[in-house]
Amino acid sequence: MKTLDLACGDGGFNEILACSNRLERGSWLDLYGNEDTFGIDYNGVEIKRAGQQICNGTRFIVADACALPFEHGYFNHVHLFGGLHHMKKWKWAVSEIDRVTTPDATLDITDTVDNWPLFKVTRRIAGKWDGSPITGYFTSQQLLLEFGQYFHVKRISYHHRPFICDTLRMFDKEPQISLKLLAKLDTVLKKIGIDEFTACHMVMWCDGKNKGKE
């Protein structure tokens, strides 16, 4: 199965989170990368670092997400973690994902969204995330509508982060906080029915293309 990690950065490591296990910090490539996996990012420095940290056969390429260097229907799965909000032409990137995937391709997409008004304003004031410019702005509904043009959205989940945590992250700082505590917070917000409104991040799983888009 050919897989793509789009906007892979330096391989998915986050040394700031309060975790001792690097896999728990979110390195998808460490878990699933192999000889049939490509990691793509526009930042050559990050790609070089990823190649030094991920040693499981994954191939890394400097490329533009809006002009992917692959033929039609090349990939069976696409993983994208927090990349679209760094792309001004993020809708174009979504169409490229459609172009390079097979009709039965699966996707897992995680990104930052403008649902929570306070978070929305702060993102525009900060203008960057982890040192990279924020150029793509969208709500969860806008993201769903765009992907829904091409793919069947199977499941979604919404995730809130305490205001101080994500705010400091935008300014290249972040307090250590337990991932388990954040998961409990998400559960509470979902139970009281405000998880979508308070969402700072959204996860979406797709399991094939819509009929007529194959």
C-alpha positions in Angstrom: 0.0 0.0 0.0 1.4 3.4 -1.1 1.0 6.1 1.6 1.7 9.8 1.7 2.4 12.0 4.7 1.6 15.4 3.3 3.3 18.4 5.0 5.3 16.0 7.2 7.6 18.6 8.6 10.5 17.0 10.5 8.8 13.7 10.9 6.1 14.4 13.5 8.1 14.8 16.7 7.0 17.2 19.4 9.5 17.4 22.2 7.4 19.8 24.2 4.5 17.6 25.0 4.7 15.9 28.4 5.3 12.4 27.0 8.3 10.1 27.4 7.4 7.9 24.5 8.2 9.5 21.1 5.4 7.5 19.4 2.9 8.9 21.9 4.0 12.4 20.7 2.4 11.7 17.4 5.1 10.5 14.9 2.8 8.8 12.4 5.8 8.1 10.2 7.6 6.2 13.0 4.5 4.0 13.4 3.5 3.4 9.7 6.3 4.6 7.5 8.1 2.0 5.2 9.5 1.7 1.7 6.1 2.5 0.1 5.8 5.8 2.1 6.6 9.3 1.0 7.0 12.3 3.3 6.4 15.6 1.5 7.0 19.1 2.8 8.0 22.5 1.2 10.6 23.2 3.9 13.9 21.6 2.9 15.4 22.0 6.4 12.5 20.1 7.9 12.7 17.4 5.3 16.4 16.9 5.9 15.8 16.6 9.7 13.0 14.1 9.0 15.4 11.9 7.0 17.8 11.9 9.9 15.1 10.9 12.4 13.0 8.4 10.5 15.0 5.4 9.3 12.4 2.9 8.2 12.6 3.3 4.4 10.3 6.3 4.1 11.4 8.6 1.2 11.3 12.3 1.8 10.8 14.9 -0.9 10.7 18.7 -0.9 7.6 19.6 -2.9 4.6 21.9 -3.1 1.3 20.4 -1.8 -0.5 22.3 -4.6 1.6 20.5 -7.3 2.4 17.0 -6.0 5.0 15.2 -8.1 3.0 12.0 -8.5 0.8 10.5 -11.1 -3.0 10.2 -10.9 -4.2 7.6 -8.5 -0.8 6.8 -7.0 -1.6 6.6 -3.3 -3.9 4.3 -1.3 -3.7 6.4 1.9 -2.9 10.0 2.8 -2.0 11.3 6.3 -2.0 15.0 6.9 -1.4 16.5 10.3 -1.7 20.3 10.8 -0.5 21.2 7.3 -3.4 22.9 5.6 -3.5 26.0 7.8 0.0 26.8 6.5 -1.3 26.8 2.9 -3.0 29.9 1.4 -4.3 27.8 -1.4 -5.4 24.9 0.8 -8.4 24.1 -1.4 -6.0 23.5 -4.3 -4.0 21.1 -2.0 -7.2 19.2 -1.3 -7.9 18.8 -5.0 -4.3 17.5 -5.4 -5.0 14.9 -2.7 -8.0 13.8 -4.8 -5.8 13.7 -8.0 -3.1 11.5 -6.5 -5.3 9.0 -4.7 -7.0 5.8 -5.8 -10.9 5.6 -5.8 -10.8 3.5 -2.6 -8.2 5.6 -0.9 -8.4 6.3 2.9 -7.5 9.6 4.5 -6.8 10.8 8.1 -6.7 14.6 8.3 -6.0 16.6 11.4 -5.9 20.4 11.3 -6.5 23.7 13.1 -9.9 25.3 12.7 -11.6 28.6 13.3 -14.6 27.3 15.3 -13.9 28.9 18.6 -14.1 32.8 18.2 -11.4 33.6 20.8 -9.0 31.1 19.2 -9.8 32.5 15.7 -8.9 36.0 16.8 -5.7 34.9 18.5 -4.5 33.0 15.4 -4.7 36.2 13.3 -2.9 38.2 15.9 -0.1 35.6 16.2 0.1 34.9 12.5 2.2 31.8 13.0 2.3 28.3 14.5 5.5 26.6 15.5 7.4 29.3 13.7 5.6 28.8 10.4 3.2 31.4 9.0 -0.5 30.7 9.3 -2.0 31.4 5.8 -4.9 29.1 5.6 -8.1 29.8 7.6 -11.2 27.7 7.7 -13.8 26.3 10.0 -14.5 22.6 10.5 -17.6 23.0 8.3 -15.6 24.6 5.5 -13.1 21.8 5.7 -15.8 19.1 5.6 -17.4 20.7 2.6 -14.2 20.9 0.7 -13.2 17.3 1.4 -16.8 16.2 0.9 -16.6 17.2 -2.7 -14.2 14.4 -3.4 -14.3 11.9 -0.5 -16.7 10.1 1.7 -16.2 11.4 5.2 -16.6 8.5 7.6 -16.0 10.0 11.0 -15.0 13.3 12.6 -13.9 14.4 16.0 -13.4 17.8 17.6 -10.6 18.8 20.0 -10.2 21.8 22.3 -7.0 23.0 23.9 -6.8 25.3 26.9 -6.5 28.9 25.6 -3.1 29.5 27.2 -1.6 26.3 25.7 -2.3 27.0 22.0 -1.7 30.8 22.4 1.8 30.2 23.7 2.3 27.6 21.0 1.7 30.3 18.4 4.5 32.4 20.0 6.9 29.4 20.0 6.3 28.4 23.6 4.0 25.9 25.2 3.5 24.7 28.8 3.7 21.0 29.4 0.3 19.4 29.7 -0.9 15.8 29.9 -2.4 14.3 26.7 -4.7 12.2 29.0 -6.0 15.4 30.6 -6.7 16.9 27.2 -8.6 13.8 26.2 -10.8 14.0 29.3 -11.5 17.7 28.5 -12.6 16.7 25.0 -14.9 14.1 26.4 -16.6 16.6 28.8 -17.1 19.1 26.0 -18.7 16.4 23.8 -21.0 15.3 26.5 -22.4 18.8 27.1 -22.7 19.3 23.3 -20.2 22.2 22.7 -17.3 20.2 21.3 -17.7 21.6 17.8 -18.2 25.2 18.9 -15.1 25.1 21.1 -12.9 23.1 18.8 -9.4 24.3 18.0 -8.5 21.2 16.1 -10.5 18.7 14.0 -9.8 15.1 13.0 -11.5 13.6 9.9 -11.4 10.1 8.5 -12.4 9.3 4.9 -12.8 5.9 3.4 -13.1 6.3 -0.3 -14.1 8.8 -3.0 -17.6 10.0 -3.6 -19.5 8.4 -6.6 -18.9 10.4 -9.7 -15.5 11.6 -8.5 -13.5 8.4 -9.3 
